[in-house]
Amino acid sequence: MTDNVIKENELLKIKNLSVEYRTDETVYHAVNNMSLEIGQGETLGLVGETGAGKTTLALSIMGLLPKDIGLVTEGEIVFNQRDICKLPEPELQKLRGSKISMIFQDPMTSLNPLMTVEKQIMEVLQVHNYHSNEDASNRVDEILQLVGIQPSRKVEYPHQFSGGMKQRVVIAMALACEPTLLIADEPTTALDVTIQAQILAMMNDLKQKLQTSMIMITHDLGIVAMICDKVAIVYSGEIIEKGTVEDIYSGSNHHPYTVGLFGSIPDLTKKTKRLSPIAGLMPDSADLPKGCKFHDRCPQAMEICRKQEPDIYIYGTHSIKCHLYAEGSENIETNY
Amino acid sequence: MSDILIETIGLKKYFKTGSGMLHAVDDVNIKIAKGETLGVVGESGCGKTTLGRTVLRLNEATDGKVLFEGKDILQFMNKEMKKIRRDMQIIFQDPYSSLNPRMTVRDLIAEPIIVNKICSNKSEIEDKVFDIMKTVGLSYRTVNMYPHEMDGGRRQRIGIGRALALNPKFIVCDEPVSALDVSIQAQILNLLMDLSDEHGYSYMFITHNLSVAKHISDQILVMYMGNCVELASSDELFEEQYHPYTKALLNSIPKPTLESRKTPLHILRGEVSSPIDPKPGCRFALRCPYVRTDCMGEDIPFIEVKPKHFVACRLAEEGKSLS
């Protein structure tokens, strides 16, 4: 792979991104040397535990890292052939909400309780491309219909909607300007399963209808299997395994952490007496271990894992960052 | 099933609200044997937590009986109640808000021991705390830590330790793993199952996660708006469902397999309606794909369609299974 060739349908390319949070006493390494690509119309699932750096990655794409504390220290985020990290704030504002938009985890707190639903969606539209009130108002009706809400309910306030309906409003806001990239940060975690199923089915539909690319942040491997095309497993701010859904959910070559994640989910179809979880905890991002960051929890850890950070071994579309796969890979991406 | 530890008969809990009576738990009949786990599943607001709290008498029941080892504890006076509370404990959902932030791990675990005057002197208490910490997998170096210094999994272990301190017979686990990451969740589930195997605890395991319920429970009760809709052994419930709600609940879980990409989820329309002064009849009728005229008007009886498999549905009365 040569770095300068941009693939035809590539929408977003993140290269060797590192993000740190700095406080007076400590530096937290939230994202370490992450690289990934998303094509037009593709959905990428970003899977990992709390504190793995999933949300930090999303915030850096949005340019929403907390000022003076969160810093991109290395790498680039190329969106539509422009590096987002280097864009001045006004340019970034034009992108945010129109070309790239984000759905936050908790629909209860991401809406303004003092504004009607119509006003909140109008706000997005007026900041960006729709200037006349009439145009914007029509667009609100259109977009509400798209997410399955009666346009007549637009005069209501968020508290008059149930949790699932609120999340539909949030999705409507995110889609209002027809973004090319949608980042969904755990969009269904706060919802009940039957409502979650409704929202997921709707997102799947909309994604196909609008050809939006999507980054789906989740810890639920079931959701990933249902709506994603590609998967990246994140651990301690690194992508430790990446590939198509088929690569990750089948075959026998996987990162031991991925194996542990799957082993932790109780299976509905099989009867197992005990789960096989991963022992221990994720390392503190202020004090990352040497070598492979997973080594002290890894059942297959070897001597080399403690000393040397593994390279990324690539098998076609599938790549794994683990010393176990050093032999037989077609391609190696070394860290520098 | 011979050794029934806890049983509820026609248990009801209504809350008075401005707009009428909220039927949180309506006519629940369950039996939990010694060493057995009953999983209670349902969506938020279906009355799972209220059921757990009412069984422990943390809420006073509106009507019905709770028999603990054959005795109706709802009739107990304070003194008797205090004594029996040692045998009935609860593990709370949120390990962040259920622990006093100003107490150390030692204080937190010692508190129930001191309150119930289990140990006579300080060194005995210290030994007991050490024992409990070992049982729940907390290393002794954390004994002087405060809850905020620990992660969610460890905090939940403190919560479990507090519940175990009095060596109870029955523990209500109210969503003990839903605030935790999957890998930590699995550690806690394994711990709870090991403890039950070793000490013969009976659990009422309240969860919204069906796969967790299946994993840990012997029997599963499905609730919808305060009503029991289906009760069966865990294996049987996943094999054969009689109530349309149970089926819908099962089908709305995204499964982590490649096959699930090809089969679309079964989508249940609508949302849970209001539990305030519900009309007689099936409370699921408005969302049910199989709804008929006789679903409304009178309450649906909870009948035994097969040995130990109870359902409240008109279809089941005719012996129709949905699988």
Interface residues (C-beta under 8 A of the other chain):
Chain A: E49 T50 S162 G164 M165 D192 V193 T194 I195 Q196 A197 Q198 L200 A201 H219 D220 L221 G222 I223 V224 A225 M226 V245 E246 Y249 S250 G260 L261 F262 G263 S264 I265 P266 D267 L268 T269 K271 T272 R274 L275 S276 P277 I278 A279 L281
Chain B: E43 S44 D151 G152 G153 D181 V182 S183 I184 Q185 A186 Q187 L189 N190 M193 H208 L210 S211 V212 K214 H215 D235 F238 A248 L249 L250 N251 S252 I253 P254 K255 P256 T257 L258 S260 R261 P264 L265 H266 I267 L268 R269 E271
